[in-house]
Amino acid sequence: MSGDDLVEVRGTLDGEPYHAEVPVWASLLDALEAAGRPLPAGCRGGQCGSCTVSLDGVPTPACVVPAGAAAGAVVETARRAALPVLVAELAAAGATQCGYCSPGLVVALSHLLSTSPSLDAPAVREALTGHLCRCTGYEAIVTATLAAAARLTS
């Protein structure tokens, strides 16, 4: 592979600078792995949501973003984007059984809670579109998210 086949990606990951050099065809998910910050990688095609990050403030599956397009972006994983109240409610409701989908769900639902002060179950389910969870049946996730919303607005 020649030097022309690589792209250099620099940005901010969870508040810290990161750097990776990856093939031009690589995704942001690949770049984060190369930078030593791997995420759950389920489908690698944007269908499962497990690798969802906050990309410049927008929940986005890292596997569908070309690495070069994320150069200079602010990337936050569940480590930084998670609302503690949501994490607590998910744990209390038993909504994180195997935990594989949890980081992506937490990023998406934390964004929802931060941007939508009043929620109902249909809004939470809509936010879960594109997130696959094989363990919970989603009801515990919806219940926990609504409980977090109630705590945030009280």
N, CA, C and O atoms as a GROMACS GRO file, in nm:
protein
  616
    1MET      N    1   0.084  -0.116   0.000
    1MET     CA    2   0.000   0.000   0.000
    1MET      C    3   0.089   0.123   0.000
    1MET      O    4   0.184   0.130   0.079
    2SER      N    5   0.063   0.219  -0.085
    2SER     CA    6   0.142   0.340  -0.090
    2SER      C    7   0.087   0.442   0.008
    2SER      O    8  -0.024   0.426   0.060
    3GLY      N    9   0.164   0.546   0.034
    3GLY     CA   10   0.122   0.653   0.124
    3GLY      C   11  -0.006   0.721   0.080
    3GLY      O   12  -0.080   0.774   0.163
    4ASP      N   13  -0.032   0.719  -0.051
    4ASP     CA   14  -0.155   0.781  -0.103
    4ASP      C   15  -0.280   0.703  -0.063
    4ASP      O   16  -0.391   0.756  -0.071
    5ASP      N   17  -0.263   0.581  -0.020
    5ASP     CA   18  -0.376   0.497   0.016
    5ASP      C   19  -0.419   0.515   0.161
    5ASP      O   20  -0.512   0.449   0.208
    6LEU      N   21  -0.352   0.605   0.233
    6LEU     CA   22  -0.382   0.626   0.374
    6LEU      C   23  -0.437   0.766   0.396
    6LEU      O   24  -0.408   0.860   0.321
    7VAL      N   25  -0.517   0.779   0.501
    7VAL     CA   26  -0.568   0.909   0.542
    7VAL      C   27  -0.533   0.928   0.689
    7VAL      O   28  -0.546   0.836   0.770
    8GLU      N   29  -0.488   1.048   0.722
    8GLU     CA   30  -0.454   1.080   0.859
    8GLU      C   31  -0.576   1.147   0.922
    8GLU      O   32  -0.632   1.242   0.866
    9VAL      N   33  -0.617   1.096   1.036
    9VAL     CA   34  -0.735   1.149   1.104
    9VAL      C   35  -0.694   1.198   1.242
    9VAL      O   36  -0.634   1.124   1.321
   10ARG      N   37  -0.726   1.323   1.270
   10ARG     CA   38  -0.703   1.382   1.401
   10ARG      C   39  -0.835   1.443   1.446
   10ARG      O   40  -0.910   1.498   1.366
   11GLY      N   41  -0.860   1.432   1.573
   11GLY     CA   42  -0.981   1.492   1.628
   11GLY      C   43  -0.976   1.486   1.778
   11GLY      O   44  -0.870   1.464   1.838
   12THR      N   45  -1.091   1.504   1.839
   12THR     CA   46  -1.103   1.497   1.983
   12THR      C   47  -1.194   1.380   2.017
   12THR      O   48  -1.305   1.370   1.966
   13LEU      N   49  -1.147   1.293   2.103
   13LEU     CA   50  -1.222   1.176   2.145
   13LEU      C   51  -1.237   1.180   2.297
   13LEU      O   52  -1.138   1.171   2.370
   14ASP      N   53  -1.360   1.194   2.342
   14ASP     CA   54  -1.388   1.202   2.486
   14ASP      C   55  -1.302   1.306   2.556
   14ASP      O   56  -1.252   1.284   2.666
   15GLY      N   57  -1.285   1.420   2.489
   15GLY     CA   58  -1.212   1.533   2.547
   15GLY      C   59  -1.062   1.530   2.529
   15GLY      O   60  -0.993   1.622   2.572
   16GLU      N   61  -1.010   1.426   2.467
   16GLU     CA   62  -0.865   1.412   2.447
   16GLU      C   63  -0.836   1.406   2.297
   16GLU      O   64  -0.915   1.352   2.220
   17PRO      N   65  -0.722   1.462   2.255
   17PRO     CA   66  -0.686   1.450   2.114
   17PRO      C   67  -0.657   1.304   2.077
   17PRO      O   68  -0.604   1.228   2.158
   18TYR      N   69  -0.693   1.268   1.956
   18TYR     CA   70  -0.656   1.136   1.906
   18TYR      C   71  -0.603   1.149   1.765
   18TYR      O   72  -0.629   1.248   1.696
   19HIS      N   73  -0.529   1.050   1.725
   19HIS     CA   74  -0.468   1.048   1.592
   19HIS      C   75  -0.465   0.905   1.542
   19HIS      O   76  -0.435   0.812   1.616
   20ALA      N   77  -0.497   0.889   1.416
   20ALA     CA   78  -0.488   0.757   1.353
   20ALA      C   79  -0.455   0.775   1.206
   20ALA      O   80  -0.495   0.874   1.143
   21GLU      N   81  -0.384   0.680   1.152
   21GLU     CA   82  -0.358   0.674   1.009
   21GLU      C   83  -0.417   0.544   0.960
   21GLU      O   84  -0.375   0.436   1.000
   22VAL      N   85  -0.516   0.556   0.872
   22VAL     CA   86  -0.592   0.440   0.827
   22VAL      C   87  -0.609   0.442   0.676
   22VAL      O   88  -0.589   0.546   0.613
   23PRO      N   89  -0.644   0.328   0.617
   23PRO     CA   90  -0.670   0.327   0.473
   23PRO      C   91  -0.782   0.425   0.436
   23PRO      O   92  -0.870   0.453   0.518
   24VAL      N   93  -0.779   0.476   0.316
   24VAL     CA   94  -0.878   0.575   0.273
   24VAL      C   95  -1.020   0.521   0.279
   24VAL      O   96  -1.115   0.599   0.293
   25TRP      N   97  -1.038   0.391   0.270
   25TRP     CA   98  -1.171   0.332   0.274
   25TRP      C   99  -1.221   0.308   0.416
   25TRP      O  100  -1.335   0.263   0.434
   26ALA      N  101  -1.139   0.336   0.516
   26ALA     CA  102  -1.172   0.304   0.655
   26ALA      C  103  -1.282   0.396   0.710
   26ALA      O  104  -1.302   0.508   0.663
   27SER      N  105  -1.351   0.344   0.809
   27SER     CA  106  -1.457   0.420   0.876
   27SER      C  107  -1.401   0.487   1.002
   27SER      O  108  -1.288   0.460   1.044
   28LEU      N  109  -1.482   0.573   1.061
   28LEU     CA  110  -1.447   0.630   1.190
   28LEU      C  111  -1.427   0.520   1.293
   28LEU      O  112  -1.338   0.529   1.378
   29LEU      N  113  -1.509   0.417   1.288
   29LEU     CA  114  -1.493   0.302   1.377
   29LEU      C  115  -1.353   0.243   1.364
   29LEU      O  116  -1.288   0.214   1.465
   30ASP      N  117  -1.306   0.225   1.241
   30ASP     CA  118  -1.171   0.174   1.216
   30ASP      C  119  -1.064   0.269   1.271
   30ASP      O  120  -0.965   0.225   1.329
   31ALA      N  121  -1.085   0.399   1.252
   31ALA     CA  122  -0.987   0.497   1.300
   31ALA      C  123  -0.979   0.495   1.452
   31ALA      O  124  -0.870   0.505   1.509
   32LEU      N  125  -1.093   0.483   1.518
   32LEU     CA  126  -1.091   0.478   1.665
   32LEU      C  127  -1.022   0.351   1.713
   32LEU      O  128  -0.950   0.354   1.813
   33GLU      N  129  -1.043   0.240   1.643
   33GLU     CA  130  -0.973   0.117   1.677
   33GLU      C  131  -0.823   0.135   1.660
   33GLU      O  132  -0.744   0.093   1.745
   34ALA      N  133  -0.782   0.199   1.548
   34ALA     CA  134  -0.640   0.222   1.522
   34ALA      C  135  -0.578   0.315   1.626
   34ALA      O  136  -0.459   0.306   1.654
   35ALA      N  137  -0.659   0.404   1.683
   35ALA     CA  138  -0.611   0.497   1.785
   35ALA      C  139  -0.612   0.434   1.924
   35ALA      O  140  -0.580   0.501   2.023
   36GLY      N  141  -0.649   0.306   1.932
   36GLY     CA  142  -0.651   0.237   2.060
   36GLY      C  143  -0.776   0.258   2.142
   36GLY      O  144  -0.775   0.235   2.263
   37ARG      N  145  -0.885   0.303   2.078
   37ARG     CA  146  -1.011   0.326   2.148
   37ARG      C  147  -1.123   0.250   2.078
   37ARG      O  148  -1.214   0.313   2.023
   38PRO      N  149  -1.119   0.120   2.079
   38PRO     CA  150  -1.220   0.042   2.006
   38PRO      C  151  -1.359   0.057   2.069
   38PRO      O  152  -1.374   0.078   2.189
   39LEU      N  153  -1.458   0.045   1.984
   39LEU     CA  154  -1.599   0.047   2.024
   39LEU      C  155  -1.659  -0.089   1.994
   39LEU      O  156  -1.601  -0.167   1.918
   40PRO      N  157  -1.774  -0.120   2.052
   40PRO     CA  158  -1.842  -0.243   2.010
   40PRO      C  159  -1.869  -0.234   1.859
   40PRO      O  160  -1.924  -0.136   1.810
   41ALA      N  161  -1.831  -0.336   1.787
   41ALA     CA  162  -1.848  -0.337   1.642
   41ALA      C  163  -1.940  -0.453   1.606
   41ALA      O  164  -1.895  -0.567   1.591
   42GLY      N  165  -2.066  -0.424   1.593
   42GLY     CA  166  -2.163  -0.528   1.562
   42GLY      C  167  -2.166  -0.558   1.414
   42GLY      O  168  -2.092  -0.645   1.366
   43CYS      N  169  -2.249  -0.488   1.342
   43CYS     CA  170  -2.273  -0.519   1.201
   43CYS      C  171  -2.174  -0.454   1.105
   43CYS      O  172  -2.156  -0.503   0.994
   44ARG      N  173  -2.111  -0.346   1.147
   44ARG     CA  174  -2.021  -0.266   1.062
   44ARG      C  175  -2.090  -0.216   0.937
   44ARG      O  176  -2.025  -0.190   0.836
   45GLY      N  177  -2.224  -0.201   0.944
   45GLY     CA  178  -2.298  -0.151   0.829
   45GLY      C  179  -2.410  -0.054   0.866
   45GLY      O  180  -2.498  -0.029   0.784
   46GLY      N  181  -2.407   0.000   0.986
   46GLY     CA  182  -2.506   0.100   1.025
   46GLY      C  183  -2.642   0.045   1.062
   46GLY      O  184  -2.739   0.121   1.069
   47GLN      N  185  -2.651  -0.084   1.088
   47GLN     CA  186  -2.781  -0.145   1.114
   47GLN      C  187  -2.807  -0.179   1.261
   47GLN      O  188  -2.922  -0.201   1.298
   48CYS      N  189  -2.704  -0.183   1.345
   48CYS     CA  190  -2.726  -0.230   1.483
   48CYS      C  191  -2.714  -0.123   1.589
   48CYS      O  192  -2.772  -0.138   1.697
   49GLY      N  193  -2.642  -0.016   1.563
   49GLY     CA  194  -2.630   0.094   1.658
   49GLY      C  195  -2.528   0.075   1.768
   49GLY      O  196  -2.510   0.165   1.850
   50SER      N  197  -2.462  -0.038   1.774
   50SER     CA  198  -2.371  -0.063   1.887
   50SER      C  199  -2.252   0.032   1.889
   50SER      O  200  -2.197   0.059   1.996
   51CYS      N  201  -2.211   0.083   1.774
   51CYS     CA  202  -2.095   0.172   1.769
   51CYS      C  203  -2.134   0.320   1.763
   51CYS      O  204  -2.053   0.404   1.724
   52THR      N  205  -2.257   0.352   1.801
   52THR     CA  206  -2.303   0.491   1.795
   52THR      C  207  -2.222   0.578   1.889
   52THR      O  208  -2.202   0.547   2.006
   53VAL      N  209  -2.176   0.690   1.834
   53VAL     CA  210  -2.103   0.793   1.908
   53VAL      C  211  -2.174   0.926   1.886
   53VAL      O  212  -2.258   0.940   1.797
   54SER      N  213  -2.139   1.023   1.967
   54SER     CA  214  -2.183   1.159   1.942
   54SER      C  215  -2.075   1.222   1.853
   54SER      O  216  -1.961   1.239   1.896
   55LEU      N  217  -2.112   1.255   1.732
   55LEU     CA  218  -2.019   1.313   1.635
   55LEU      C  219  -2.058   1.459   1.616
   55LEU      O  220  -2.159   1.490   1.553
   56ASP      N  221  -1.977   1.547   1.671
   56ASP     CA  222  -2.011   1.690   1.673
   56ASP      C  223  -2.152   1.712   1.724
   56ASP      O  224  -2.226   1.795   1.672
   57GLY      N  225  -2.189   1.636   1.829
   57GLY     CA  226  -2.317   1.654   1.896
   57GLY      C  227  -2.434   1.576   1.840
   57GLY      O  228  -2.546   1.590   1.890
   58VAL      N  229  -2.411   1.495   1.739
   58VAL     CA  230  -2.519   1.418   1.676
   58VAL      C  231  -2.491   1.269   1.690
   58VAL      O  232  -2.384   1.223   1.649
   59PRO      N  233  -2.585   1.192   1.747
   59PRO     CA  234  -2.564   1.046   1.754
   59PRO      C  235  -2.551   0.987   1.614
   59PRO      O  236  -2.637   1.006   1.528
   60THR      N  237  -2.440   0.914   1.594
   60THR     CA  238  -2.407   0.862   1.462
   60THR      C  239  -2.336   0.729   1.474
   60THR      O  240  -2.243   0.717   1.554
   61PRO      N  241  -2.377   0.627   1.397
   61PRO     CA  242  -2.300   0.502   1.398
   61PRO      C  243  -2.161   0.528   1.338
   61PRO      O  244  -2.150   0.572   1.224
   62ALA      N  245  -2.057   0.500   1.414
   62ALA     CA  246  -1.920   0.527   1.370
   62ALA      C  247  -1.881   0.443   1.249
   62ALA      O  248  -1.789   0.480   1.175
   63CYS      N  249  -1.950   0.332   1.228
   63CYS     CA  250  -1.913   0.243   1.117
   63CYS      C  251  -1.954   0.296   0.980
   63CYS      O  252  -1.906   0.246   0.879
   64VAL      N  253  -2.041   0.396   0.975
   64VAL     CA  254  -2.087   0.446   0.845
   64VAL      C  255  -2.024   0.579   0.807
   64VAL      O  256  -2.051   0.632   0.699
   65VAL      N  257  -1.941   0.634   0.895
   65VAL     CA  258  -1.876   0.762   0.868
   65VAL      C  259  -1.737   0.737   0.814
   65VAL      O  260  -1.656   0.673   0.881
   66PRO      N  261  -1.706   0.785   0.694
   66PRO     CA  262  -1.569   0.770   0.645
   66PRO      C  263  -1.472   0.839   0.742
   66PRO      O  264  -1.498   0.950   0.788
   67ALA      N  265  -1.362   0.774   0.771
   67ALA     CA  266  -1.267   0.828   0.867
   67ALA      C  267  -1.224   0.969   0.829
   67ALA      O  268  -1.216   1.058   0.914
   68GLY      N  269  -1.195   0.990   0.702
   68GLY     CA  270  -1.151   1.122   0.658
   68GLY      C  271  -1.255   1.230   0.680
   68GLY      O  272  -1.220   1.346   0.703
   69ALA      N  273  -1.383   1.194   0.673
   69ALA     CA  274  -1.491   1.290   0.695
   69ALA      C  275  -1.500   1.331   0.841
   69ALA      O  276  -1.559   1.435   0.872
   70ALA      N  277  -1.443   1.252   0.931
   70ALA     CA  278  -1.448   1.282   1.074
   70ALA      C  279  -1.324   1.358   1.121
   70ALA      O  280  -1.312   1.387   1.240
   71ALA      N  281  -1.233   1.389   1.031
   71ALA     CA  282  -1.113   1.463   1.070
   71ALA      C  283  -1.153   1.596   1.131
   71ALA      O  284  -1.231   1.671   1.074
   72GLY      N  285  -1.098   1.624   1.249
   72GLY     CA  286  -1.127   1.749   1.318
   72GLY      C  287  -1.254   1.748   1.399
   72GLY      O  288  -1.285   1.845   1.467
   73ALA      N  289  -1.329   1.641   1.394
   73ALA     CA  290  -1.457   1.633   1.464
   73ALA      C  291  -1.437   1.606   1.614
   73ALA      O  292  -1.335   1.553   1.657
   74VAL      N  293  -1.538   1.644   1.689
   74VAL     CA  294  -1.545   1.611   1.830
   74VAL      C  295  -1.627   1.483   1.842
   74VAL      O  296  -1.746   1.482   1.808
   75VAL      N  297  -1.564   1.378   1.889
   75VAL     CA  298  -1.628   1.248   1.905
   75VAL      C  299  -1.640   1.218   2.054
   75VAL      O  300  -1.543   1.229   2.129
   76GLU      N  301  -1.761   1.180   2.094
   76GLU     CA  302  -1.781   1.139   2.232
   76GLU      C  303  -1.846   1.003   2.234
   76GLU      O  304  -1.945   0.979   2.164
   77THR      N  305  -1.790   0.914   2.313
   77THR     CA  306  -1.847   0.782   2.332
   77THR      C  307  -1.936   0.788   2.457
   77THR      O  308  -1.954   0.894   2.516
   78ALA      N  309  -1.990   0.675   2.495
   78ALA     CA  310  -2.071   0.670   2.616
   78ALA      C  311  -1.990   0.710   2.738
   78ALA      O  312  -2.046   0.752   2.839
   79ARG      N  313  -1.858   0.696   2.731
   79ARG     CA  314  -1.773   0.736   2.844
   79ARG      C  315  -1.795   0.882   2.881
   79ARG      O  316  -1.786   0.919   2.998
   80ARG      N  317  -1.822   0.965   2.781
   80ARG     CA  318  -1.835   1.108   2.805
   80ARG      C  319  -1.976   1.161   2.777
   80ARG      O  320  -2.020   1.256   2.842
   81ALA      N  321  -2.046   1.101   2.684
   81ALA     CA  322  -2.178   1.152   2.642
   81ALA      C  323  -2.292   1.104   2.731
   81ALA      O  324  -2.403   1.156   2.723
   82ALA      N  325  -2.266   1.004   2.815
   82ALA     CA  326  -2.372   0.944   2.896
   82ALA      C  327  -2.421   1.038   3.006
   82ALA      O  328  -2.340   1.100   3.077
   83LEU      N  329  -2.552   1.047   3.021
   83LEU     CA  330  -2.610   1.118   3.135
   83LEU      C  331  -2.613   1.020   3.253
   83LEU      O  332  -2.670   0.912   3.241
   84PRO      N  333  -2.553   1.056   3.364
   84PRO     CA  334  -2.550   0.965   3.478
   84PRO      C  335  -2.688   0.919   3.524
   84PRO      O  336  -2.705   0.803   3.564
   85VAL      N  337  -2.787   1.005   3.518
   85VAL     CA  338  -2.922   0.966   3.559
   85VAL      C  339  -2.977   0.856   3.468
   85VAL      O  340  -3.046   0.766   3.516
   86LEU      N  341  -2.947   0.861   3.340
   86LEU     CA  342  -2.992   0.757   3.248
   86LEU      C  343  -2.921   0.625   3.279
   86LEU      O  344  -2.985   0.520   3.284
   87VAL      N  345  -2.793   0.630   3.300
   87VAL     CA  346  -2.717   0.508   3.332
   87VAL      C  347  -2.772   0.444   3.459
   87VAL      O  348  -2.789   0.322   3.464
   88ALA      N  349  -2.800   0.525   3.559
   88ALA     CA  350  -2.855   0.473   3.685
   88ALA      C  351  -2.991   0.408   3.664
   88ALA      O  352  -3.018   0.301   3.718
   89GLU      N  353  -3.077   0.472   3.586
   89GLU     CA  354  -3.211   0.417   3.562
   89GLU      C  355  -3.205   0.289   3.477
   89GLU      O  356  -3.282   0.196   3.501
   90LEU      N  357  -3.115   0.284   3.380
   90LEU     CA  358  -3.099   0.163   3.300
   90LEU      C  359  -3.054   0.047   3.388
   90LEU      O  360  -3.104  -0.064   3.375
   91ALA      N  361  -2.959   0.073   3.477
   91ALA     CA  362  -2.910  -0.031   3.567
   91ALA      C  363  -3.022  -0.078   3.662
   91ALA      O  364  -3.039  -0.197   3.683
   92ALA      N  365  -3.096   0.017   3.717
   92ALA     CA  366  -3.203  -0.016   3.812
   92ALA      C  367  -3.314  -0.098   3.746
   92ALA      O  368  -3.376  -0.182   3.810
   93ALA      N  369  -3.338  -0.072   3.618
   93ALA     CA  370  -3.445  -0.142   3.546
   93ALA      C  371  -3.398  -0.274   3.485
   93ALA      O  372  -3.479  -0.346   3.426
   94GLY      N  373  -3.271  -0.308   3.499
   94GLY     CA  374  -3.219  -0.430   3.437
   94GLY      C  375  -3.220  -0.421   3.286
   94GLY      O  376  -3.239  -0.521   3.217
   95ALA      N  377  -3.199  -0.301   3.235
   95ALA     CA  378  -3.209  -0.277   3.091
   95ALA      C  379  -3.078  -0.292   3.017
   95ALA      O  380  -3.069  -0.259   2.898
   96THR      N  381  -2.976  -0.342   3.083
   96THR     CA  382  -2.845  -0.358   3.020
   96THR      C  383  -2.792  -0.498   3.044
   96THR      O  384  -2.686  -0.516   3.103
   97GLN      N  385  -2.864  -0.596   2.998
   97GLN     CA  386  -2.832  -0.734   3.032
   97GLN      C  387  -2.694  -0.778   2.985
   97GLN      O  388  -2.608  -0.803   3.069
   98CYS      N  389  -2.670  -0.788   2.856
   98CYS     CA  390  -2.536  -0.830   2.814
   98CYS      C  391  -2.444  -0.711   2.798
   98CYS      O  392  -2.322  -0.726   2.808
   99GLY      N  393  -2.498  -0.594   2.775
   99GLY     CA  394  -2.420  -0.472   2.768
   99GLY      C  395  -2.361  -0.439   2.633
   99GLY      O  396  -2.303  -0.331   2.617
  100TYR      N  397  -2.373  -0.526   2.534
  100TYR     CA  398  -2.309  -0.501   2.406
  100TYR      C  399  -2.368  -0.380   2.335
  100TYR      O  400  -2.295  -0.300   2.277
  101CYS      N  401  -2.500  -0.366   2.339
  101CYS     CA  402  -2.565  -0.254   2.271
  101CYS      C  403  -2.566  -0.128   2.356
  101CYS      O  404  -2.594  -0.019   2.306
  102SER      N  405  -2.538  -0.142   2.485
  102SER     CA  406  -2.556  -0.032   2.581
  102SER      C  407  -2.481   0.096   2.546
  102SER      O  408  -2.540   0.203   2.557
  103PRO      N  409  -2.354   0.092   2.505
  103PRO     CA  410  -2.287   0.219   2.476
  103PRO      C  411  -2.359   0.301   2.368
  103PRO      O  412  -2.378   0.422   2.384
  104GLY      N  413  -2.399   0.238   2.261
  104GLY     CA  414  -2.470   0.310   2.155
  104GLY      C  415  -2.606   0.360   2.200
  104GLY      O  416  -2.645   0.472   2.168
  105LEU      N  417  -2.678   0.276   2.273
  105LEU     CA  418  -2.809   0.317   2.327
  105LEU      C  419  -2.794   0.436   2.420
  105LEU      O  420  -2.872   0.531   2.414
  106VAL      N  421  -2.695   0.430   2.507
  106VAL     CA  422  -2.674   0.538   2.604
  106VAL      C  423  -2.643   0.670   2.533
  106VAL      O  424  -2.693   0.775   2.574
  107VAL      N  425  -2.561   0.666   2.430
  107VAL     CA  426  -2.529   0.788   2.355
  107VAL      C  427  -2.656   0.845   2.292
  107VAL      O  428  -2.685   0.964   2.307
  108ALA      N  429  -2.733   0.761   2.224
  108ALA     CA  430  -2.854   0.809   2.155
  108ALA      C  431  -2.958   0.859   2.255
  108ALA      O  432  -3.018   0.965   2.234
  109LEU      N  433  -2.980   0.785   2.362
  109LEU     CA  434  -3.083   0.824   2.458
  109LEU      C  435  -3.040   0.943   2.544
  109LEU      O  436  -3.124   1.023   2.584
  110SER      N  437  -2.912   0.956   2.573
  110SER     CA  438  -2.863   1.074   2.644
  110SER      C  439  -2.885   1.199   2.559
  110SER      O  440  -2.923   1.304   2.611
  111HIS      N  441  -2.860   1.187   2.430
  111HIS     CA  442  -2.886   1.299   2.339
  111HIS      C  443  -3.034   1.333   2.338
  111HIS      O  444  -3.071   1.451   2.346
  112LEU      N  445  -3.118   1.232   2.330
  112LEU     CA  446  -3.263   1.255   2.332
  112LEU      C  447  -3.304   1.328   2.460
  112LEU      O  448  -3.378   1.427   2.455
  113LEU      N  449  -3.257   1.281   2.574
  113LEU     CA  450  -3.293   1.344   2.702
  113LEU      C  451  -3.240   1.487   2.711
  113LEU      O  452  -3.303   1.572   2.774
  114SER      N  453  -3.127   1.513   2.651
  114SER     CA  454  -3.068   1.647   2.654
  114SER      C  455  -3.139   1.745   2.562
  114SER      O  456  -3.136   1.866   2.586
  115THR      N  457  -3.202   1.695   2.460
  115THR     CA  458  -3.263   1.784   2.359
  115THR      C  459  -3.416   1.787   2.364
  115THR      O  460  -3.477   1.875   2.305
  116SER      N  461  -3.477   1.693   2.433
  116SER     CA  462  -3.623   1.686   2.441
  116SER      C  463  -3.666   1.680   2.587
  116SER      O  464  -3.659   1.574   2.650
  117PRO      N  465  -3.710   1.793   2.641
  117PRO     CA  466  -3.742   1.795   2.784
  117PRO      C  467  -3.862   1.709   2.823
  117PRO      O  468  -3.866   1.655   2.934
  118SER      N  469  -3.959   1.696   2.735
  118SER     CA  470  -4.074   1.611   2.769
  118SER      C  471  -4.079   1.495   2.671
  118SER      O  472  -4.079   1.513   2.550
  119LEU      N  473  -4.084   1.376   2.727
  119LEU     CA  474  -4.080   1.254   2.645
  119LEU      C  475  -4.200   1.167   2.674
  119LEU      O  476  -4.259   1.172   2.782
  120ASP      N  477  -4.234   1.087   2.575
  120ASP     CA  478  -4.330   0.980   2.596
  120ASP      C  479  -4.271   0.854   2.534
  120ASP      O  480  -4.167   0.859   2.468
  121ALA      N  481  -4.337   0.742   2.558
  121ALA     CA  482  -4.283   0.614   2.510
  121ALA      C  483  -4.262   0.612   2.358
  121ALA      O  484  -4.159   0.562   2.314
  122PRO      N  485  -4.355   0.664   2.276
  122PRO     CA  486  -4.330   0.663   2.132
  122PRO      C  487  -4.204   0.742   2.092
  122PRO      O  488  -4.133   0.702   1.999
  123ALA      N  489  -4.175   0.852   2.160
  123ALA     CA  490  -4.054   0.930   2.128
  123ALA      C  491  -3.928   0.850   2.161
  123ALA      O  492  -3.830   0.855   2.087
  124VAL      N  493  -3.932   0.778   2.272
  124VAL     CA  494  -3.816   0.696   2.309
  124VAL      C  495  -3.799   0.583   2.208
  124VAL      O  496  -3.687   0.556   2.164
  125ARG      N  497  -3.907   0.519   2.172
  125ARG     CA  498  -3.897   0.410   2.073
  125ARG      C  499  -3.844   0.461   1.939
  125ARG      O  500  -3.767   0.392   1.873
  126GLU      N  501  -3.885   0.580   1.901
  126GLU     CA  502  -3.835   0.639   1.776
  126GLU      C  503  -3.683   0.660   1.785
  126GLU      O  504  -3.611   0.634   1.689
  127ALA      N  505  -3.637   0.707   1.899
  127ALA     CA  506  -3.492   0.728   1.918
  127ALA      C  507  -3.415   0.597   1.915
  127ALA      O  508  -3.296   0.596   1.886
  128LEU      N  509  -3.483   0.487   1.944
  128LEU     CA  510  -3.418   0.356   1.943
  128LEU      C  511  -3.413   0.293   1.804
  128LEU      O  512  -3.356   0.185   1.787
  129THR      N  513  -3.472   0.358   1.705
  129THR     CA  514  -3.467   0.308   1.569
  129THR      C  515  -3.321   0.293   1.527
  129THR      O  516  -3.241   0.386   1.542
  130GLY      N  517  -3.286   0.177   1.476
  130GLY     CA  518  -3.148   0.151   1.435
  130GLY      C  519  -3.060   0.094   1.545
  130GLY      O  520  -2.940   0.074   1.524
  131HIS      N  521  -3.119   0.068   1.661
  131HIS     CA  522  -3.044   0.007   1.772
  131HIS      C  523  -3.103  -0.130   1.800
  131HIS      O  524  -3.220  -0.143   1.836
  132LEU      N  525  -3.022  -0.232   1.784
  132LEU     CA  526  -3.067  -0.368   1.810
  132LEU      C  527  -3.024  -0.412   1.949
  132LEU      O  528  -2.908  -0.397   1.988
  133CYS      N  529  -3.120  -0.468   2.021
  133CYS     CA  530  -3.093  -0.525   2.152
  133CYS      C  531  -3.161  -0.661   2.155
  133CYS      O  532  -3.283  -0.670   2.142
  134ARG      N  533  -3.083  -0.765   2.170
  134ARG     CA  534  -3.139  -0.900   2.169
  134ARG      C  535  -3.178  -0.950   2.307
  134ARG      O  536  -3.239  -1.057   2.319
  135CYS      N  537  -3.145  -0.876   2.411
  135CYS     CA  538  -3.166  -0.926   2.547
  135CYS      C  539  -3.292  -0.874   2.616
  135CYS      O  540  -3.358  -0.949   2.688
  136THR      N  541  -3.326  -0.747   2.596
  136THR     CA  542  -3.424  -0.684   2.684
  136THR      C  543  -3.565  -0.675   2.631
  136THR      O  544  -3.658  -0.662   2.710
  137GLY      N  545  -3.585  -0.682   2.501
  137GLY     CA  546  -3.718  -0.660   2.447
  137GLY      C  547  -3.756  -0.512   2.448
  137GLY      O  548  -3.870  -0.479   2.419
  138TYR      N  549  -3.665  -0.424   2.481
  138TYR     CA  550  -3.677  -0.278   2.477
  138TYR      C  551  -3.765  -0.217   2.585
  138TYR      O  552  -3.747  -0.099   2.616
  139GLU      N  553  -3.859  -0.289   2.643
  139GLU     CA  554  -3.950  -0.228   2.740
  139GLU      C  555  -3.875  -0.171   2.859
  139GLU      O  556  -3.906  -0.061   2.905
  140ALA      N  557  -3.778  -0.245   2.911
  140ALA     CA  558  -3.701  -0.194   3.024
  140ALA      C  559  -3.621  -0.070   2.985
  140ALA      O  560  -3.604   0.021   3.066
  141ILE      N  561  -3.574  -0.065   2.863
  141ILE     CA  562  -3.499   0.052   2.814
  141ILE      C  563  -3.592   0.172   2.807
  141ILE      O  564  -3.555   0.282   2.850
  142VAL      N  565  -3.711   0.154   2.752
  142VAL     CA  566  -3.808   0.263   2.742
  142VAL      C  567  -3.848   0.311   2.881
  142VAL      O  568  -3.850   0.432   2.907
  143THR      N  569  -3.879   0.218   2.969
  143THR     CA  570  -3.919   0.252   3.106
  143THR      C  571  -3.809   0.331   3.177
  143THR      O  572  -3.836   0.431   3.242
  144ALA      N  573  -3.686   0.285   3.164
  144ALA     CA  574  -3.572   0.352   3.230
  144ALA      C  575  -3.552   0.492   3.174
  144ALA      O  576  -3.522   0.585   3.249
  145THR      N  577  -3.566   0.508   3.044
  145THR     CA  578  -3.548   0.638   2.982
  145THR      C  579  -3.656   0.736   3.028
  145THR      O  580  -3.627   0.852   3.055
  146LEU      N  581  -3.779   0.689   3.038
  146LEU     CA  582  -3.887   0.774   3.087
  146LEU      C  583  -3.866   0.811   3.233
  146LEU      O  584  -3.895   0.923   3.274
  147ALA      N  585  -3.814   0.718   3.312
  147ALA     CA  586  -3.784   0.748   3.452
  147ALA      C  587  -3.672   0.852   3.462
  147ALA      O  588  -3.677   0.941   3.547
  148ALA      N  589  -3.572   0.842   3.377
  148ALA     CA  590  -3.464   0.941   3.375
  148ALA      C  591  -3.519   1.077   3.335
  148ALA      O  592  -3.483   1.179   3.394
  149ALA      N  593  -3.608   1.080   3.236
  149ALA     CA  594  -3.669   1.207   3.193
  149ALA      C  595  -3.747   1.269   3.309
  149ALA      O  596  -3.740   1.390   3.331
  150ALA      N  597  -3.820   1.188   3.382
  150ALA     CA  598  -3.897   1.240   3.495
  150ALA      C  599  -3.804   1.298   3.602
  150ALA      O  600  -3.834   1.402   3.660
  151ARG      N  601  -3.693   1.232   3.627
  151ARG     CA  602  -3.597   1.284   3.725
  151ARG      C  603  -3.533   1.412   3.679
  151ARG      O  604  -3.507   1.502   3.760
  152LEU      N  605  -3.508   1.423   3.550
  152LEU     CA  606  -3.444   1.545   3.496
  152LEU      C  607  -3.539   1.664   3.498
  152LEU      O  608  -3.493   1.778   3.508
  153THR      N  609  -3.667   1.641   3.488
  153THR     CA  610  -3.763   1.752   3.482
  153THR      C  611  -3.824   1.785   3.616
  153THR      O  612  -3.901   1.881   3.628
  154SER      N  613  -3.790   1.707   3.721
  154SER     CA  614  -3.851   1.736   3.852
  154SER      C  615  -3.764   1.829   3.933
  154SER      O  616  -3.799   1.864   4.046
   0.00000   0.00000   0.00000
